[in-house]
Amino acid sequence: MTYINLIYLAIITERIPVIPMFTPSHIGHTVPPVDFGLVFDVPRLRKTLNIPVLEWHDVKDRDSKEVDDIGCWNTWEAVKPSDDHPRHSFVTDHLKLGASGP
């Protein structure tokens, strides 16, 4: 569902969605992530939506060791007031992103 939310947000803000790798957590957390396009038909998605859709490896070298610091916002704290931080995800580690709060 996260991928759909990301694509929807890109559409309503008139931006290009950049889809991270697919993390098959439904079959266990020991299975490594794979390119989104190995699981889903990205060319068909582009054609159906009539918008460009990029995969993460299209914008950052997958062998890069550089951590890119980005700002972030989250909805997790709004729906779970007992948490005072964004919900953790291993995806930011795989993407080499340093996600800082507001």
C-alpha positions in Angstrom: 0.0 0.0 0.0 2.9 2.3 0.6 3.8 2.3 -3.0 0.3 3.3 -4.0 0.3 6.1 -1.5 3.7 7.3 -2.9 2.4 7.2 -6.5 -0.9 9.0 -5.5 1.0 11.7 -3.6 3.2 12.2 -6.7 0.2 12.5 -8.9 -1.7 15.0 -6.8 1.5 17.2 -6.3 2.4 16.8 -10.0 5.7 15.2 -9.3 7.4 12.1 -10.6 7.2 9.1 -8.3 10.5 7.5 -7.5 9.7 4.0 -6.3 12.1 2.3 -3.8 13.0 -1.4 -3.9 10.3 -4.0 -3.0 10.8 -5.4 0.5 9.1 -8.8 0.7 8.5 -8.6 4.4 5.3 -10.7 4.0 7.6 -13.8 3.6 10.1 -12.8 6.3 12.5 -10.1 7.2 15.5 -12.2 6.2 14.6 -11.9 2.5 16.6 -9.1 0.9 14.9 -6.3 -1.1 14.6 -6.5 -4.9 14.1 -3.9 -7.6 10.4 -2.9 -7.8 10.5 -3.6 -11.5 11.4 -7.3 -10.9 8.1 -7.7 -9.1 5.8 -5.2 -10.9 5.4 -4.3 -14.5 6.7 -0.7 -14.4 6.4 0.0 -18.2 2.8 -1.0 -18.0 2.3 1.2 -14.9 3.8 4.2 -16.7 1.6 3.6 -19.7 -1.6 3.1 -17.7 -1.0 6.2 -15.5 0.4 8.2 -18.4 3.1 9.6 -16.2 6.8 8.9 -15.8 7.6 6.5 -13.0 11.2 6.0 -11.9 12.8 3.3 -9.8 15.3 4.3 -7.1 18.2 2.8 -9.0 17.4 5.2 -11.9 18.3 8.2 -9.7 21.0 6.8 -7.4 23.8 4.3 -8.0 22.9 1.2 -6.1 26.6 0.7 -5.1 26.9 4.2 -3.6 28.1 4.4 0.0 27.1 8.0 0.4 24.2 8.8 2.8 22.0 11.6 1.5 20.5 13.6 4.3 16.9 14.5 3.6 14.2 16.2 5.7 11.0 14.2 6.2 7.5 14.4 7.5 5.3 11.6 8.6 1.7 10.8 9.4 2.6 8.2 11.9 2.6 10.6 14.9 -0.8 11.9 13.9 -2.4 8.5 14.0 -0.3 7.2 16.9 0.1 10.1 19.4 2.1 7.9 21.9 5.0 7.9 19.4 7.1 11.1 19.2 9.0 10.0 16.1 8.4 8.7 12.6 7.8 5.0 12.2 11.1 3.2 11.5 11.8 1.6 8.2 14.8 -0.4 7.0 14.2 1.0 3.5 16.0 4.3 4.4 19.0 2.2 5.4 19.0 0.3 2.0 18.5 3.6 0.1 21.3 5.3 2.1 19.1 8.1 3.3 19.5 10.0 6.5 15.9 11.0 7.3 15.8 13.8 9.8 12.7 15.0 11.5 11.1 18.4 11.2 
